[in-house]
Amino acid sequence: MTLAYAAFIMTYERPQIIVRTIEILLQQTCPPKKIVVVDNSHTLLTQQAIEQLNSSQIQYVRVGKNIGPAGASAIGLQMLASEGYDWIYWGDDDDPPQFANTIESLLNTAQKIPNIGIIGAVGHGFNKQKGRVVRTSDSLLSTNTYLDVDVIAGNMCMLVNAAVVQQKILPNPDFFLNMEEYEYCLRVKNAGFRVGINTAQCLAYRLKNHKYGLPERPPATTPAKSVLWRKYYSTRNLLYLLAHTQPSRLGMLHVGIRAVVKAVVGFKKGYSYGYLNAQMELLGVWHGVTNRMGLIVLPNNKYSL
């Protein structure tokens, strides 16, 4: 392996989980030369856990406030690109690589692909006219070793070529949470870079997670009431993406209509659930259309206005 790569891991108040993720990352057949922990936490628990590891290979960065995965990823990419690494692993605290050779396989593939800006384990297409991600078919994974895609799925071992960051292409911190990887991949493609996957890894991920053989649009699952706040960011950020990164009025219309339908259908689960669900969907539409970005809705469903 001739490519020098480092990793950053974003975290928020999950000290035990990130320690385990670091251990798994270091057990890769091609471990990173350096790991930067970008901590959005309010408490010092994560800092204390990292200090107990007593490793010169790990650098701890305390942000001082919660800037979300979008803001933290921008910090991690900038830091490591400026230090001369060829590739940068974009990691979340609870989603380490699922196989020991995942990173090595991705880097080996990346070396063979000209002008590649991002590679990952799982990726899909994006239909901007419908505002939907288009699942990569199983048959494509079985007949290719590398595949160009539009977006890398969230938390699926995304590796970013430092050349992308050197062109000042960074995640949009205003996304705060959800869709930031998709939006970033699409902007990287807009800049002329390729985005792709190692198909063997994608197939292995699907088999392990029982997702092989699913249709292009798997049946939707109903989220628990406790995580409805996340729907606000998904709807808002997707609309913003379709307004700016991949402009499509038709796509925005589709997303808006789907949000209204979801807002109505949510009342089937009772008034309390339906009311909160409708709040999140419709507020997401309004803020997406009016470009109201950043941290707005908190996990307790209160607003940071």
N, C-alpha and C positions, 0 to 999 in steps of 0.2 A: 504494500500500500504506500503510494508516494504522496498522496494528498494529506495535508495537515488539516485536521478538523478539531473544533472545540464545540462545546455545548452550552446553552443556557437553559435554565429551568425556571419557570415562573411559579410562584406559590403565594398562597394567602391563608394563613392560620391553619396549616396542616403539617406541623413539624414531624410527626412520626411517618406520615405518608411520604414526604419528600426525601427523608433519609433512606427509606426503602427504595425509592425510585433512583436515587443516586447510586446505591449499591448495585442495582440491576444494570444501570448504564455502564458502570465500571467493569461489569462482568461480560460486556460485549466482546466478541472475538476481535473487534477493532474499537477499543475504548477511546474516548476523547482525551486529548492532551490536557484539556482544561475544562472545568465546569463552573459557570457563573450562575449563582442563585440570585434571582431578582425577586426580592421579597416585598410584597404589597401589604404585609401584615401591620396591624396596629400594635400588637403585643411584641415582646421580645422572645417569645417561645421558639420561634424558628431560628433566630440568630443563635440562641443558646444551643439548640440541637446541632446546628452546623459547626459551631465552635467545638463541640464535644467530639466531632469526627477528627479534628486535629490533622487536617490534610492540606498540604501546600498546593495541591492540585485543584482545590475548590476555593473560589472567591465569592464572598458574600457581599451583596449590594442591598442595602436597606433603602427603599424608596421613601418611606416616611408617611405614605398615604396610599389608599387603594386606587390605583390608576387602571385597574383591569388588565386582562391579558393583552389587549391591544397596545396599551402604553408600555407594559413590561417587555413585550417582545421587541418593541422599537429600541429600548435601552439595550437589551441583550445583543441584538444584531449590530448595533453601532459599536458597542464595546469590542466585540470579537473581530469584526471586520477591520477595525482600526489597529488591531494587534497582529494582523498579517496572516490569519488563518484562511485556508482556501474555502472551506465549507463550514457551515454553522448549523448545528442541530437545534431545532426549535422545539422545546419540550414543556409540557405541563406537569405539575407535581404528581398527578395521579395516573399518568398514562405513559409508562416506560415502554421501550420496545418489547414486543411479545415473543421474539425469538432471539437467541444468542447471536445469530449472524445477521440480523436485520440491517444494521448500519453498514457493515462490511459489504453486504450485497448491494446496497444502494450506492455506495461510493464506487464500487467496481463498475457498476452500470453507468454511473455519471461520467466516468473517465472516457467512455466509449461514445458518448453522445455530444456532438458539437453544439455549442451555443446553448447549453442547458443552464437554466437559472434556478430551478427548483426541482427536487426529486423527492418522492415519498413512497410509503408502502401501499397506500390506498388512494385512488384518485378517480374523478368522474368528469363528465362533460357539464356544460352549463348552457341552458337554453334561455337567452335573455328575453326572447319574445314572450315566453311564458313565466319567466322569473322562477325557474326550477332547475335544480341539479338533476342531471341525467345519469343514472347509474351505469357504470361500465359493465357490459355484458360478460357473463362467464366465458362465453366462447372466445372473446377477444383475449382473455387472460390465458387461455389454453393454447393459443396459436402464435403468440408473440413473446419475446423476452423483454422488450421495452415498449411502452405505449405512451404517446403524447396525450395529455388530458388538459382540461381547463383549470381544474382546481384539485388540490390535495385535501382529502377529508380531514376534519378537525382531529387533532391528537393522534395522527397517524405517521409519526416519525418524519416530519418534514425537514429536509435539509436544504439550506439556502446557499447558493454560490455567493461568495464574498463580492464577486464582480457586480452583482445586482445592487448590493448595499453601497458599493463605491460609486454607483451612478445616482446615489441619494434616493433610492426607492426604498421606502420604509413603511411599515404598517401605519395605518391611520389611527392615532391614539383616541380620536373622537368616537370610534366604534365602541370603546370600552369593553364590551363582551359580545360574543357571538358574531359569526360571519367574517371576522377580521382576517382569517386565513384565506377564505374564498376571495375576498376583495383584494387582498395582497397578491394572490396568484394571478388574478385577472389583470391587475396593473403591470405585473412583471411580464405577462404575455403581450400586453399592449406596447411594452417597451422593446419588443423584439426577441425576448428570451423564450426558450422552450420550457414547458412544465411537463413532467412525466412521472411514470411509476415503473418500478421493477415488477413485472407481472407475476413472477414466481412468488414474491413476497405477498402481493395482493391476494393471490389465490390461497396461499397458506393462511393469511389472516381470515379470509372468508370461511375456510373450512374449520378453523379453530373456533370461530365465533358463530358457527351454524348459520352463515348467511349465504352459503352457496346455493344456487338454484332459486333465489328469490326473484320476483318480477322486478321490472324497472322501477315501479312505484310500489314498494312494500306497503301493506296495510298500515294506516296511521295509528299510533298509539295515543291514548289520552293521558296527558301528563298529570301528575299529582298536583293538588292545589298548592302545595308548598313550593313548587317550582314554576308556577305560572308567571312569576315576575320575569323569567327568562324569555318568555314569548314576546314581551315588549321589545327587547333588544333584537330578536330574530326578525320581527316584522319591520321595525324601524330601520335597521341596518340594511336589510335586503332592499327596501325602497330607496334608501340613499345610494346604494350600489348601482341600482338601475337608473338613478337620476344622474350619476356622475361618472362612475367607472365604466359601466357598460350601458350607456344611455338607451332606454327603450320605454317610450310612453305606453306601449302595449303591455310590456312586462309589468310596469307599475300598476296598470289597470288590473291585470290578472291578480297580482299580489293583494291589491286593495279589496277586490271582490272576495278573494279567498278569506281574507281577514274578517270581513263582515259576516260571511257565512259561518266561520268558526265562532264568532262572537254570539251568534244566534243559537247554533247547535250546542254550545256549552251549557245552556240552561237545562238540557236534558239531565244533567248531573245535579240538578238542584239550584235553587236561587242563589245561595251563597257562592257556590262554585261558578255559576254562570255569570254573576255580576262581576266577580273579580276577573274572570277570563275575558269578558267583554271589555272591561277597563283596559287590560293589557293590550289586547289586539287593536282596539280603536285608538288608544293613545299612541301606540306604535305607528299606526297609519298617519295620524296627524303630525307627529314629530318627524316622521320620515319625509313627508311631503314638504314640511316647513323647515327642514334641516336643523331641527333641534337635537343636537348630538351630545355626547359625553355621558357622565353618570347621572341618571335621572331616577330610575326605580331601584330601590334597595331590596335585598332578600326578604325583608319583613313586609314588603309590598307598600312601603311608605315612599314618598317622593323626596328627592334631593334637589330642590328647586332654588 
